[in-house]
Amino acid sequence: MFNSMLWWAPYLAGGLFLLVATPLLLASLYLVYIHRKFSHIPSPKMDSFFLGHIANFLAMRRKMKNEDEPMATIIPKWTAECGNLFVIFYIYHPVVVSTNPEDVKKVAFDESVAKSHNTVEVMNNIFGQRYMGRGLFTIPDYETWKPQRKLYDPSFKRSSLKDLLPKFNKCADTFLEKLRPYAGGKREAPMKEAFHEAALDVISKVAFSLDFDKEWSSRRLGLKYIADTKLSHLTLISFKGVMRSFTFPIKRLFTLIHPQEAGMYHEAILAMRRIGRDCIEKRIKAVTSGEEVPNDILTQMLQSSVGDKS
């Protein structure tokens, strides 16, 4: 009986081979088609045919001391190799990257340029936790974006920004003071971190009159994985979460493999949202009750909104 069953064993093996090989062959042909479709655009060398440039990011992440920022290191390297415009592949998904400021400005503000839903989706949520959501920077549809943009227009007029110049100047003075110890030229200045802190200082003070170096209550923010409760640190963690989301395509799998890291990103985002919500709610109450409020962009937006309703 055993010998009589052997005749169909080769057919079974052939069927299993076709079952495995056919999807693999179709996937390979589709990847070849995608790569050739964008072959007119320069592209860095891929470390993996199937993973595309994800393999490059993973390899860079293993080599780097600061494991969370491979993109910040590898993008300038690719720019030097390929120029200001090149394409990278996330498995089967092509992403055209431009480091030219004029290109970035055109894509961001020109309504005739279609916005990628897949790209802004990375900013919408980080591994299942809402980050920017459907905000001003993540709405790909111009007609939906336009009314939201109008809310910000009064606050960014020349007359409004002139009143905020003292705050800009104070932030610039703080920035220079932090760089003063490196003026002798004997130590390398950490310019990336310095500009990161300067940008956060300007945004927090000019927009919300918040101290980005203030220590917040970890108990009140519900923090478990994060010890440093400064707004600057929370923001930096959220940015790292964005970078990780770019280089890890399967979001649900990430939360299973790295639950503590995903929890850290979630905590940082929720803590930032709580701080922002408290600030806005207190300011709304102060503006509506006629109390004295700080002169910043948030106050100007709320006063403009109250004026429009009246």
C-alpha positions in Angstrom: 0.0 0.0 0.0 2.9 2.3 0.9 4.5 1.7 -2.5 1.2 2.4 -4.3 1.0 5.8 -2.6 4.5 6.9 -3.8 3.3 7.5 -7.4 1.6 10.8 -6.5 4.4 12.0 -4.2 6.2 13.9 -7.1 2.9 15.6 -8.0 2.4 16.6 -4.4 6.0 18.0 -4.3 5.5 19.8 -7.6 2.2 21.3 -6.4 3.7 22.6 -3.2 6.6 24.0 -5.2 4.2 25.9 -7.5 2.2 27.0 -4.5 5.3 28.7 -3.0 7.1 29.7 -6.2 4.1 31.3 -8.1 3.4 34.1 -5.5 7.2 34.7 -5.2 7.6 34.9 -8.9 4.6 37.3 -9.3 6.0 39.5 -6.4 9.4 39.5 -8.1 8.0 40.5 -11.4 5.9 43.3 -9.8 9.0 44.6 -8.0 11.0 44.6 -11.3 8.1 46.6 -12.9 8.1 49.2 -10.1 11.9 49.6 -10.2 11.9 50.0 -13.9 9.0 52.5 -13.8 11.1 54.8 -11.7 14.4 54.0 -13.3 14.6 57.5 -14.8 15.0 58.9 -11.3 18.4 58.3 -9.5 18.2 55.8 -6.7 20.7 54.7 -4.0 21.9 51.1 -4.2 19.5 48.7 -2.4 20.8 46.2 0.2 17.8 43.9 -0.5 15.7 43.3 -3.6 12.6 42.4 -1.7 12.8 44.8 1.2 14.2 47.7 -0.9 15.9 50.5 1.1 14.4 49.3 4.4 17.3 46.9 4.5 19.7 49.9 4.2 18.0 51.7 7.1 18.1 48.5 9.3 21.8 48.0 8.5 22.6 51.7 9.3 20.6 51.4 12.5 22.7 48.5 13.6 26.0 50.4 13.0 25.0 53.7 14.6 25.5 54.5 18.2 22.3 56.6 18.2 20.1 53.8 17.0 16.9 55.8 16.6 18.0 58.2 13.8 19.3 56.2 10.8 17.3 58.4 8.4 19.0 61.6 9.6 22.4 60.1 8.7 21.6 58.2 5.6 19.5 60.8 3.7 22.5 63.3 3.5 24.7 60.5 2.4 22.3 59.6 -0.4 21.9 63.3 -1.3 25.7 63.5 -1.9 25.6 60.4 -4.0 22.4 61.0 -6.1 21.7 64.7 -5.9 18.8 66.6 -4.4 16.2 64.3 -6.0 16.1 60.5 -5.8 13.7 57.6 -5.2 13.8 55.0 -2.5 11.7 51.8 -2.2 9.8 50.5 0.8 9.3 47.0 -0.5 6.9 47.7 -3.4 6.1 51.4 -2.4 8.3 54.0 -4.1 9.0 57.3 -2.3 10.5 60.2 -4.2 12.8 62.2 -1.9 13.7 65.9 -2.5 16.1 67.8 -0.3 15.8 71.0 -2.5 14.0 73.7 -0.4 12.2 75.0 -3.5 10.8 71.6 -4.2 9.7 71.1 -0.6 8.0 74.5 -0.7 6.2 73.8 -3.9 4.9 70.4 -2.8 3.8 71.7 0.6 2.0 74.9 -0.6 1.1 74.4 -4.2 -2.5 73.2 -4.4 -2.0 71.7 -7.9 0.5 69.2 -6.6 -1.2 66.0 -5.4 -0.3 65.0 -1.8 0.5 61.4 -1.0 -2.0 59.8 1.4 0.6 57.1 2.3 3.2 59.6 3.3 1.0 61.8 5.5 -0.4 58.6 7.0 2.9 58.1 8.8 2.4 61.5 10.5 -1.3 60.7 11.3 -0.4 58.1 13.9 2.6 56.4 15.3 2.2 52.6 15.8 -1.5 53.0 16.5 -1.4 56.2 18.5 -2.8 59.4 17.0 0.0 61.9 16.5 -0.9 64.8 14.2 -4.2 63.2 13.1 -6.0 65.2 10.4 -4.3 68.4 11.1 -2.9 71.3 9.0 0.3 69.4 8.0 -1.4 66.0 7.3 -4.4 66.9 5.2 -3.7 65.9 1.6 -7.0 67.4 0.2 -6.7 71.1 -0.6 -10.4 71.9 -0.1 -10.3 70.4 3.3 -7.0 72.1 4.2 -8.0 75.6 3.1 -10.5 76.5 5.8 -8.1 75.2 8.5 -5.3 77.3 7.1 -7.5 80.4 7.3 -7.6 80.0 11.1 -3.8 80.6 11.2 -3.6 83.5 8.7 -4.2 86.4 11.1 -1.5 85.2 13.5 1.2 85.1 10.7 0.6 88.5 9.3 3.5 90.9 9.4 1.8 93.2 12.0 1.2 90.3 14.3 4.6 88.8 14.1 6.3 92.2 14.7 4.7 92.2 18.2 6.3 88.9 18.9 9.9 90.0 18.0 11.0 90.3 21.7 10.3 86.6 22.2 12.1 85.7 19.0 15.1 87.7 20.2 15.1 86.2 23.7 15.1 82.7 22.1 18.0 83.7 19.8 20.0 85.0 22.8 19.4 81.7 24.7 20.6 79.8 21.6 23.8 81.8 21.4 24.5 81.4 25.1 24.3 77.6 24.8 26.8 77.7 21.9 29.2 80.1 23.7 31.2 77.4 25.5 32.1 76.0 22.0 33.4 79.3 20.6 37.0 78.5 21.3 37.0 75.9 18.6 38.5 73.2 20.8 35.3 71.3 21.1 32.8 70.2 18.4 29.5 72.0 18.8 26.4 69.7 18.7 24.7 71.8 16.1 21.8 69.4 15.4 20.8 69.2 19.0 21.3 73.0 19.4 19.0 73.8 16.4 16.5 71.3 17.6 16.3 73.0 21.0 16.2 76.4 19.5 13.3 75.5 17.2 11.4 74.0 20.1 12.1 77.0 22.3 10.7 79.4 19.6 7.6 77.3 19.0 6.8 76.8 22.7 7.4 80.4 23.7 6.2 82.3 20.6 3.2 80.1 20.0 2.1 79.0 23.5 4.2 80.9 26.1 5.4 77.6 27.5 8.8 76.7 28.9 10.1 73.7 26.9 12.6 72.9 29.7 10.0 72.8 32.5 9.7 69.5 34.3 6.1 68.2 34.3 4.6 65.8 36.7 5.1 62.2 35.4 2.3 61.0 37.6 -0.1 63.5 36.2 1.0 62.7 32.6 0.7 59.0 33.3 4.2 58.2 32.3 5.6 54.7 32.8 8.5 54.3 30.4 9.8 57.9 30.3 11.7 59.5 33.2 12.5 62.9 31.6 9.3 64.9 31.5 10.6 68.0 29.8 8.6 69.0 26.7 11.8 69.1 24.7 12.5 65.4 25.6 8.9 64.3 24.9 9.0 66.0 21.5 12.3 64.4 20.6 10.9 60.9 21.5 7.9 61.6 19.3 10.2 62.6 16.4 12.1 59.3 16.9 8.8 57.5 16.7 8.1 59.1 13.3 11.6 58.0 12.1 11.0 54.4 13.3 7.5 54.4 11.7 9.1 55.4 8.3 11.6 52.5 8.5 9.3 49.8 9.9 6.6 49.1 7.4 4.4 46.7 9.4 3.1 48.9 12.3 1.1 46.2 14.2 4.0 43.8 14.1 6.3 46.5 15.7 4.0 46.8 18.7 4.2 43.0 19.2 8.0 42.8 18.8 8.9 46.0 20.6 6.0 46.7 23.1 8.2 48.8 25.5 9.5 51.0 22.7 6.0 51.5 21.2 4.7 52.3 24.7 7.4 54.9 25.1 6.3 56.6 21.8 2.6 56.4 22.8 3.3 57.9 26.3 5.3 60.8 24.8 2.5 61.6 22.3 -0.2 61.4 25.0 1.8 63.5 27.4 2.4 66.2 24.7 -1.3 66.2 24.0 -2.3 66.6 27.7 0.1 69.5 28.1 -1.2 71.2 24.9 -4.8 70.6 25.9 -4.4 72.1 29.3 -2.6 75.1 27.9 -5.4 75.7 25.3 -8.3 75.1 27.8 -6.8 77.6 30.3 -6.2 80.2 27.6 -9.7 79.8 26.2 -11.1 80.3 29.7 -8.9 83.4 30.2 -9.8 85.0 26.9 -13.5 84.5 27.2 -13.6 85.8 30.8 -11.5 88.9 29.8 -8.5 88.1 32.0 -4.9 89.3 31.1 -3.3 86.8 28.7 0.2 86.5 27.3 0.8 87.9 23.8 1.5 84.9 21.6 0.1 83.1 18.5 -2.4 81.1 20.5 -3.9 84.2 22.1 -4.1 85.9 18.7 -5.9 82.9 17.2 -8.4 82.7 20.0 -9.1 86.4 20.0 -9.5 86.3 16.2 -12.0 83.4 16.6 -14.0 85.2 19.3 -14.1 88.3 17.1 -15.4 86.3 14.1 -18.1 84.7 16.2 -19.2 88.1 17.6 
